[in-house]
Amino acid sequence: MAGYNTIRGLRVKYLSADPANPEDGQVWYNAGTGNLRVDGIAIAASWASGGNLNQGRSGMASAQAGTQTAALAVSGYVGPAIPTNVEEYDGASWSEVNNNTTARESFAGCGTQPAALVFGGSSPSPPVTVATEEYDGTNWTNGGNLNTGRYHNAGAGLQTSGLCFGGTTGSKTGATEEYNGSTWSEQNDLSVPRLSVVGCGTQTAALASGGNTNPPNASVNNVEEYDGTNWTTGGTLNTAKQDMGAAGIQTNALVFGGRVQPGSVLQTATELYNGTSWSTTANVSTARSQGAGAGTVAAGLFFGGSSAAVQTEEYTAEVVQLGYKTLTSS
């Protein structure tokens, strides 16, 4: 039988005891115990199934700063209806709570589960809305209207410091507005006007990823970073796409799912941003677009989406288990 050195080409140290300061991934043989040992085992990133939504839908808004164990799904599209259903997620299951006021879809949200903000969208009448609603964990109240009504828009921030950008008014827009808890004020536009863009982060450190520059109805890989005043170019996505879910912050973000135009090709890919560039990580299980996202890079959440999807998926980042592990025993 071939020995380890022949197969692997690297020497495993033969030690009388475990080393005092091993490196992550270091393997050695402990002669005192007769065990083959390793320090720091990497566990790959993964998506796992969570509890299904009670009402499957696409184009809903989420509390973007919500967490994997405290998320919010607001309104959305269930062809041909646009319901006002709102559900809360506790990390295991979704429960129905008080409906929001304005039925709409393809709109944005920000904030947390007990303090959320939703704005814009497409509604039965008028078809493009400026409406803003605030949630206190129980009830919905009207907030200040957007200056520019639009849908397929994106959001970031908190209820008292929200951000709305991109979308379409009937034609693509780069319009950016900040919310102070009562009114919206116009800010500098996105460099690349687009709809179906996805956002995450805060009012002073937001990320705008992907989208569509219709016309010519093509997905883009453009990424922009907002500093509270200006938008600047960030690292481009590996795949040009739109209608994704997102989680995280400007310097540590995830985007997942979505679709590629032309062709409306649904995606499972997940990309991870480190503030400079994007890398691929574990795929979602169910390809879909216009689902909603929340959470962090360590613990993300993706729910709903095209074809009135009910699926919820939970993301766990790659981790390294520190400490000595026994691989074999004599």
C-alpha positions, 0 to 999 in steps of 0.5 A: 500500500502506498504511503502518505508521502507517496500519495500526497507528496508532503511530510506529516510531522511525527511529534511526541505531543500536540504543537503549542501553536499550530497553523490552521490546517496543519496536520501532524501525528501525535506519537504519545496518543497514536492519533493523526491530528489537524488544527482548523477544519474549514466547513464550506459555505452552504444554503439550507432550507428554512420555513416556507412563506404562508403566501408565496409571492415575488416582488415583495419588500423586506426589512433589508437590515433584518436578520436571519432570525427576525425578517419581514416580507411585505406585500408583493405579486401573486398573479394576478393579485397584489396582496397586502400580506405581511409575514414575520420570520423567527428563524424557523417559521413565518407568521401572518401579522397586520397587513400593510396599507398600500398593495404594491409589488416590485418595491424596496424596503429597509430597516429591521423587523420591529422598525421597517420602512417600505417605499415606491412600487407598482400598485393597481392605482396609481400604477407607480406609487410614491407611498412610504409606510413605516412599521413598528413591529405591530402596525403600519402608518404612512410616512413621507412620500417619495419625490420620485415615484418609481418601481423596481427600485432598491433600498438600504439603511434604517427606518429613520435613515433610509435610502432609495435609489434606481428603479423605473418611472416608466423609464429607467432612473438613477434618482437617489433619495434619503429619508430622515424619519419623516421626509425624503430629500433628493441626492446625487443620482446613480452614475448608471441609471437602472431598474431591478437593481438590488441594495444593501448597507446603510444610508451613508455606506450603501451598495447598488448591485446589478440591474437593467439599463432598459433600453436595451433590456440588458442586465448589467454587472455594474456596482456602485458605492454610496458614501452619503453624498456621491456614488462611485464605481465598485468591483463589478459582478462576475455575472451581469444580472438583475432582480436579485436578493441581497444581504450584508453591508457595503464592504461585506455583502452577498447577492443571490439568485436573480435573472439574466436578460435578455432571455430571463434566465433564472440564476442560482449563483451567489456572489460575495463582496469584500469591498473591492471584488466579488467571488463566487460562493455556494449556490442557492437551491432554487433558481428564482428572481425577485425574491427578497433578502436580509441578514448578513454575510455570516447568516443570510436569508433569501425568500419568495420569488418568481412563480409565487415561490414560497421557499426560504433559504438560509445561508451560512458562511464558510467557517474554520473550526479552531482547535485540535481534531482527531482524524484517525486513532491507533 
